[in-house]
Structures are given as structure tokens and as C-alpha cells.
Amino acid sequence: MLPDEGLLNYILDRSFGCRHITLIDPGKQSSEIATRRAIACVNAGSRMIFIGGSTDTPDEVVHETCKSIQEALELQIFAASQDPTSNEETWRVPVVLFPGGAHALSPAADGITFMMLMNSESRKFLVGEQLRGAPHLDKFGVEALPTGYLVFSPGGKVGEVGEAQLIESNQTDLVKSYSLTAKMFGFKILYLEAGSGASTQVDESCISAAREVDELCLIVGGGIRTSEQAAKAARAGANWIVTGTLTEDASNMDELSQKISDVVSGAQSSS
């Protein structure tokens, strides 16, 4: 659901401190389970839903998941409008594509992280997939969010598939250079990624180095599972933190809600 102030303005707004994004991989769960998880996470304080992850998930599956989550959010907004004790804005949360490639698109999304994997050695991830996807996004009318994407060690599957020259924790000067480059390209968002299910998160010194380029909105993901880890990223300068594996690993909805609530609290307490 698009926020009233528009998608990009919503994302760039820093007045709410460090906020949380739930990443849903449509290739790892049915649209029904994905929707139940998304609603539980929003109820626990998550302020955006990313749809993506797997590199080989077909667009029909991505679309079905986006559509299902959007319909569930609309129902929650309607229910809240009938209850004077509820806040509709809680449920006005954007659903944004976080694609593994040009195949994983959907007209039901509010926007897409239109990314350049800046430290990839492959033309495919610098501009190739973007060339393939752009005509479809134009046709769909899905808002493109200009995003630089950097993969840090350990990198995981995205580092491997994306043929990334992984950035190490001591390469803060390189991070600063990438951040300046992103700004000069006109990107509004810089995503710092340690990889799905990473054993370690992006180092605080690297987040701080990127934060020196204040014009960029920093999204940080990979390896964040606890309130303390979320707080670390927020203190270093993250505007948004992303968790995905955390959502998949929860054994039930109550556990999921508690985990997300803890991470949200950690991020908010340090920003």
C-alpha cells in the first residue's frame, strides 16, 4: 500500500529513526504463508515489505505473493477504518520488489529497488538485467527506486551469483568511494548487504564510512537476528535494516512477532 506522501519520500524520511523491512522470499513459501508472515511482521512494527531473494523464482510466483500481501493489507486498512481505536496508517506499508533479476517482476508492487550491484564483475548485474527489466517496469507503472547495491563478506549466495568482489570489514576507504560514486550517479539509496543468512553482519565501521555521504539513505541487511545487532547497525548510521532469514526460521507466528518486535525495538532505540 502506497503511503500518502509517496514511496520515495516515505523511504527517505528520517524523522522516524531507523526502521525495519521484512524480506519475503516467494520462492521459499506459498503466497498464503508469505502473507500471514508479512501481516504478523507489520503488526510487530515492520514498516516495509520486500519481495524477492531467490534468483530463479518465476514472475508468476512473485506476482501472486505481491497481490496476496497487498489484498491482506487493504483488508487490514478497511478493518482499522471501522475501529476508532485502530490506526489505519499502521497498515499503509509499501510492498517493494527486491528482485534477483528481470524475471522476478510484478505490476502489483508499489515499487522496485532498481539496483546496480556496484561491486559485481559481471556486466549482467551492472546494467544487463536492468536493461531487460526497464521496459516491463515502464509498462507496469511500478516506481523505480534508484539504488546502489554493495555486497560485503561473507556475501553468501548473492555474492556468488552476483560475481561480487566482496568488500571486507577493513575496507572503509573503498566503501566511502563507492558511496560517493552512488551519490554522483544520482542514486538515492545505498544497500549494504552481507548476504542472506550471513554469519556476520556488515561491520559498523563500513556503515559509518557510507554514512559520511549524508545524502544517501542507507539500507543494511544480512546477518541481523537480534535487537543488539539491529542497534549496532542503527548506531552506525543505517536508516533501514532488513531481516529475511529471521522470518523464515520462526517456528510460529507468535515467535515471529516477538523476534520482529525485538529487532524493531533495537533499531529504534539507537536512532
C-alpha positions in Angstrom: 0.0 0.0 0.0 1.4 3.3 -1.0 1.9 5.8 1.8 0.2 9.2 1.4 3.5 11.1 1.0 4.6 8.9 -1.9 7.0 5.9 -1.9 10.4 7.6 -2.3 9.6 10.3 0.2 8.4 7.7 2.7 11.7 5.8 2.3 13.9 8.9 2.6 12.1 10.3 5.6 14.5 10.1 8.6 12.1 11.5 11.2 11.1 8.0 12.4 14.6 6.9 13.1 15.9 3.5 11.9 13.0 1.5 10.5 12.6 -2.2 9.7 12.0 -4.0 6.4 10.7 -7.6 6.2 12.2 -9.5 3.3 9.8 -12.3 2.0 11.3 -14.8 -0.5 8.3 -16.0 -2.6 10.4 -19.0 -3.8 10.6 -20.4 -0.3 7.0 -20.3 0.8 3.5 -20.3 -0.5 1.8 -16.9 -1.1 -0.6 -17.8 1.8 2.2 -18.3 4.3 4.1 -15.3 3.0 1.0 -13.2 3.5 0.5 -14.4 7.1 4.1 -13.7 7.9 4.0 -10.3 6.3 0.9 -9.3 8.3 2.5 -10.6 11.5 5.7 -8.6 10.8 3.8 -5.3 10.0 1.8 -5.8 13.2 5.0 -6.2 15.1 6.4 -2.9 13.8 7.9 -3.6 10.3 7.4 -0.6 8.0 8.1 -2.1 4.6 7.9 -5.4 2.8 10.5 -6.5 0.3 9.6 -9.3 -2.1 12.5 -11.2 -3.6 15.6 -13.2 -2.9 15.8 -16.4 -4.9 17.4 -16.0 -8.3 15.2 -18.4 -10.2 11.7 -17.6 -8.9 9.3 -17.0 -11.9 7.4 -13.8 -12.1 4.0 -15.6 -11.7 5.0 -16.7 -8.2 6.4 -13.2 -7.4 3.2 -11.6 -8.6 0.9 -14.0 -6.7 2.8 -13.2 -3.5 2.7 -9.4 -4.1 -1.0 -9.5 -4.9 -1.9 -11.6 -1.9 0.0 -9.3 0.6 -1.5 -6.2 -1.0 -5.0 -7.6 -0.6 -4.4 -8.5 3.0 -3.1 -5.0 3.8 -6.1 -3.5 2.2 -8.4 -5.6 4.4 -6.4 -4.5 7.5 -6.8 -0.9 6.5 -10.5 -1.3 6.0 -10.9 -3.1 9.4 -8.9 -0.3 11.1 -11.1 2.3 9.5 -14.1 0.7 11.2 -12.5 0.7 14.6 -11.9 4.1 16.3 -9.2 2.5 18.5 -7.1 1.4 15.5 -4.7 3.4 13.3 -5.1 2.8 9.5 -1.5 4.2 9.0 -0.1 1.1 10.7 -1.1 -0.9 7.7 -0.2 1.6 5.0 3.1 -0.2 4.3 4.6 -0.4 0.9 5.3 -3.7 -0.9 8.5 -3.3 -2.9 10.2 -5.7 -5.3 13.8 -6.7 -4.3 14.5 -8.8 -7.5 17.1 -11.4 -8.3 16.8 -10.4 -11.9 14.5 -9.1 -14.6 12.3 -12.2 -14.4 11.0 -11.5 -10.9 8.7 -8.6 -11.5 5.0 -7.8 -10.7 2.6 -5.0 -11.5 1.1 -5.4 -8.0 4.1 -4.0 -6.3 4.3 -0.4 -5.2 7.9 0.0 -6.3 11.2 -1.8 -7.0 14.7 -1.4 -5.8 16.2 -0.6 -9.2 19.7 -1.7 -8.4 23.2 -1.7 -9.7 25.4 -4.3 -8.0 28.2 -1.9 -7.9 31.0 -4.4 -6.9 30.0 -7.1 -9.4 32.5 -8.2 -12.0 29.6 -9.0 -14.4 28.0 -6.6 -16.8 24.8 -8.5 -16.3 24.4 -7.2 -12.8 25.8 -3.7 -13.5 23.3 -2.9 -16.4 22.2 -6.1 -18.2 19.3 -7.2 -16.0 18.2 -3.6 -15.7 18.0 -3.2 -19.5 15.8 -6.3 -19.6 13.5 -5.2 -16.8 13.1 -1.5 -17.6 10.5 -1.9 -20.4 8.3 -4.1 -18.2 8.5 -1.7 -15.3 7.6 1.2 -17.5 4.6 -0.7 -18.8 3.5 -1.8 -15.3 4.0 1.7 -13.9 6.0 0.4 -11.0 8.1 3.1 -9.3 11.8 2.6 -9.7 13.9 3.4 -6.6 17.4 4.3 -7.8 19.6 2.0 -5.6 23.3 1.2 -5.4 23.9 -2.3 -4.0 27.2 -3.4 -2.3 27.9 -7.0 -1.2 30.2 -7.5 1.8 32.0 -10.5 3.1 30.8 -13.3 3.7 28.4 -12.5 0.8 26.5 -15.7 0.7 24.6 -16.7 -2.4 24.1 -13.2 -3.7 27.9 -12.6 -3.6 28.4 -15.9 -5.5 25.7 -15.4 -8.1 26.4 -11.7 -8.5 30.1 -12.3 -9.1 30.9 -9.7 -6.5 34.3 -8.6 -5.4 33.3 -8.9 -1.7 34.1 -5.9 0.5 36.0 -6.7 3.7 35.4 -5.0 7.1 38.7 -3.1 6.9 38.0 -1.5 3.5 36.3 1.6 4.8 38.0 3.9 2.3 36.6 1.7 -0.5 33.1 1.9 1.0 33.4 5.7 1.1 34.4 5.8 -2.6 31.5 3.5 -3.6 29.2 5.8 -1.6 30.4 8.9 -3.3 30.1 7.1 -6.7 26.5 6.2 -5.8 25.7 9.8 -4.9 27.3 11.0 -8.2 25.3 8.5 -10.2 22.2 10.0 -8.7 21.2 7.0 -6.6 19.1 7.9 -3.6 19.5 4.6 -1.7 22.6 2.6 -0.9 22.0 -1.0 0.2 24.8 -2.7 2.2 24.4 -6.4 2.1 26.3 -9.2 4.0 24.3 -12.0 2.3 21.2 -13.9 3.3 21.7 -15.9 6.5 25.2 -14.4 6.9 27.2 -15.4 9.9 28.2 -11.8 10.5 26.5 -8.5 9.7 28.0 -5.6 7.8 30.7 -4.1 10.1 29.8 -0.9 11.9 32.9 0.9 10.5 31.7 0.2 7.0 28.2 1.6 7.7 29.8 4.7 9.3 32.0 5.2 6.2 29.0 5.1 3.9 27.1 7.4 6.3 29.7 10.1 5.7 27.9 10.6 2.4 24.8 12.0 4.2 22.6 12.4 1.1 22.2 8.6 0.8 19.5 6.6 2.5 21.3 3.5 3.9 19.6 0.1 3.9 21.6 -2.6 5.8 20.8 -6.3 5.6 22.3 -9.7 6.2 23.2 -11.4 9.5 20.9 -9.3 11.6 18.9 -11.5 14.0 18.9 -9.8 17.4 17.9 -6.5 19.0 21.6 -5.9 19.8 22.7 -6.4 16.1 19.9 -4.1 14.9 21.0 -1.4 17.4 24.6 -1.7 16.2 23.6 -1.0 12.6 21.3 1.8 13.6 24.1 3.5 15.8 26.5 3.3 12.9 24.0 5.1 10.6 21.6 2.7 9.0 18.2 4.3 8.1 16.6 0.9 7.5 17.5 -2.6 8.4 16.4 -5.8 6.6 15.7 -9.2 8.0 14.7 -12.2 5.9 16.1 -15.4 7.4 14.7 -14.4 10.7 11.2 -14.6 9.3 11.7 -18.0 7.7 13.3 -19.5 10.8 10.5 -18.6 13.2 8.5 -21.8 14.2 5.2 -20.0 14.5 3.6 -16.6 14.2 3.9 -15.7 17.9 7.6 -16.4 17.8 7.9 -14.4 14.6 6.1 -11.4 16.1 8.3 -11.4 19.1 11.5 -11.6 17.1 10.5 -8.8 14.8 9.3 -6.7 17.7 12.7 -7.1 19.4 14.7 -6.2 16.3 12.4 -3.1 15.7 13.0 -2.0 19.3 16.7 -2.4 18.9 16.8 -0.3 15.8 14.5 2.4 17.2 16.4 2.6 20.5 19.6 3.5 18.8 18.5 6.1 16.2 
